[in-house]
Amino acid sequence: MNKAIEYLEAKAVFMAASNKLEECEKVLLGIPFDATTSFRPGTRLAPYRIREVSEGIEEYSIYQDRSLENLNFFDAGDMVLPFGNVIECLDRIERISDYFLEQGKKLFSMGGEHLVSLPLIKSYYRHYPELVVLQLDAHADLRDHYLGETMSHASVMRQASDLLGPRRVFQLGIRSCTRDELSYAQTHTRMYADVLLEVLDQVKGLIGSGPVYFTLDVDVIDPAYAPGTGTPEAGGFSSRQVLQLMQQLKDLNIVGFDLVEVSPPYDNGDITSILAAKIIREALLAY
């Protein structure tokens, strides 16, 4: 497994990160992958840009009265991935995740397109057999296949649901799906379409104290607040609502987190990347 370290490189560092892995429980990991993006590519550029703009926000969170300056977390840099070889990329993400989980670390990952969540979930599921997934997203991502491929950002939650078993994927904020996806969700996942904060107590009650993998697609947020994403979907939630939800999840047993689908080429004044840096800060402090 030591070979996993060979596939990591640091080009920029998130604010206040430690350089001593052995002293840190939490690890920030960049996954610059967008091989199956179907509309507007560019999410592979997100981890680097989020790190760069993190200098523009405070280490201190007014929401939590805590600061990254008092938190030991390690920035592992970005994975080196062989673009054009989707299966090897996914396998490599899974192996690197295993490397850190076997050391008792908790991963906070930055995509990349949403397909990067699948190998992370696979790795977490081996370590946490009772794992459930909490997904914030504009899109259901429950297609059986998309453009002839089963391994796609549009099918990632279908793959996760098939892996974990029925009713173990909780989907919040969904406002775009096909009729077939909705039919699948009615029997296989727990989809809460076009709602967020108002169902949170119900969702938390169903999840209980078990291990949770939390995946946040930035397009759950309305493109007015987060235009820098590959598949923007109108009618979304505000950045404030999502930050509020993150605080209300602190009492869940969140064992892993990822933020995906930030696409810097389509951003406006870095507002999406800056929001992403703030979300990462809040996740590191809260979970």
Secondary structure by P-SEA (a helix, b strand, c coil): cccccccccccccccccccccccccbbbbbbbccccccccccccccaaaaaaacccccccccccccccccbbbbcccccccccccaaaaaaaaaaaaaaaaaacccccccccccaaaaaaaaaaaaacccbbbbbbcccccccccccccccccccaaaaaaaaaccccbbbcccccccaaaaaaaaccccccccccccaaaaaaaaacccbbbbbbccccccccccccccccccccccaaaaaaaaaaaccccccbbbbccccccccccaaaaaaaaaaaaaaaacc
